[in-house]
Amino acid sequence: MKIWLDGGLRDVENARVSVLDHGLTVGDGIFETVKSIQGRPFALTRHLDRLARSARGLGLPEPDLDEVRRACAAVLDANPLPLGRLRITYTGGLSPLGSDRGDQGTTLVVAAGEAQRRPDSTAVITVPWTRNERGALTGLKTTSYAENVVALARALDQGASEALFANTVGRLCEGTGTNVFVVIDGEIHTPPLASGCLAGITRELTVEWTGARETDLPMDVLDRADEIFLTSTLRDVQGVHRVDGRELAAAPGPVTAKAMRTFDERAADGLDP
């Protein structure tokens, strides 16, 4: 496997980041996960735009997006995959042992791994922990993911593939790595960005392509929604057949199934929508 690290491709055995990198010591970094199809990235421009937004929000130097594009192309050429996960990581770089950043420059890593097509539906749970819709990192895709690791571990222990969070005022927010949509009386709704959820790329495309409405939703909407589905880079649109103890019959339902078809058709029109 070949990995891009700070300017060039390296064998995975020789790709080393300092133990004093700020991304390791304090989680001072951002990332993007990009789907690749037959060696070509999907929606890369939107992902890079969000990478730059996250860098600005975290106060990191603006990433060189031309270099990131070159790195993505080089890694995909060196690691041919029919369906892949391309991971772009950008950190504060070599820094002191504290929250203050050093002056050695940033670290850029791009790696790829094989991905599998997701099932058409999955089970999810809700968790008692909350997203902070007013936090300093709200809306940024940072490497500070331990909260998601804990919640996802609970989901996997309970036979689910995702955990859903409320925000601090009890409104539906998002999953550990997904956005959530509900169908009520035939209409598709998803929490607004003001809820504290990440501005997911697949979420954005799904809203554009299906006409879904951004709606402030209480958590108990999960108890009464006709259909529920998730979106993410590697799931695309995925139906939900169970939330906690509630079974949703015949998932994916008709509205979700149409959203899945619409996403597949529109995505097939071009790899950088």
C-alpha positions, 0 to 999 in steps of 0.5 A: 500500500502507498500513502501520501505523506507531506509531499510524496508517496511512501510505502505504508511501512515507511510512512511515519508521523512524529509522536509529537504531532498535534493531531496525535497529542491533542486531536488538533486536526481535520479530515475528509472521507471520500468515496472512490469508484474505479479509482476516481473520487466522488464529489471531491470538490465539495469535500475539499471545500469542507476541508478548507472550511474546517481548517478555517474553523479550527484556525489551521493554515489553509490547506493547499487544495491543489496538493491535496488533489494531486495526493488523492490522484496519486494514492488512487493510482497507486492503490487501484480499488473498485470501491474505496475509502479515501481518507484525507487527514490534515493536522497542526503538525509537530508541536509542544506537549500542550494545546499551543501549536508549534511552528514546524508546519502542518501534516498532510496524510492521504490513504486509501482502503477497500470499501464494501457496498452497504446493505439496503437497511440497518439498525440504529440506537439512540444514546444518552450523550448529546451533541453541543450545538454551540461548541467551538468544533460544531460543524467542523469535521475534526479528528476529535472523534473519541465521542463517536468511538464510544457511541459506535461501540455501544451500537455495535454491542447492541447489534446496530451499525450506528448511534444517533445523538440529540443535541443539548436541547433535546432535538434530533441531531446526527449519528456518529458518522451519518446524517439522519432523515425521517419521512412523515406523511410522505415528506422527507425531513432532516435536522438543520445545521443549526442543530449542531449536525455536520454538513454532510456531503451526501446529506447536501446532495440528498437535500438537493436531489430529493427536495428534503426539508430542513426541520427542527425535529424532537427526538421522539420523531424517531418513535413515529416517523413512517420511515427513517434513513441515514446518509454518509459518504460510504452508505450513500442513502441507507434505510433503517429497519430498527431504532432501539426496540422499534421495528420499521416494517419493510425497510427501506420504505417507498420514499426511502427507496425512491431517494436511494434510486434518485441518489444512485441515478444522479450520482451516476451523471458525474463523479464531481456533482 
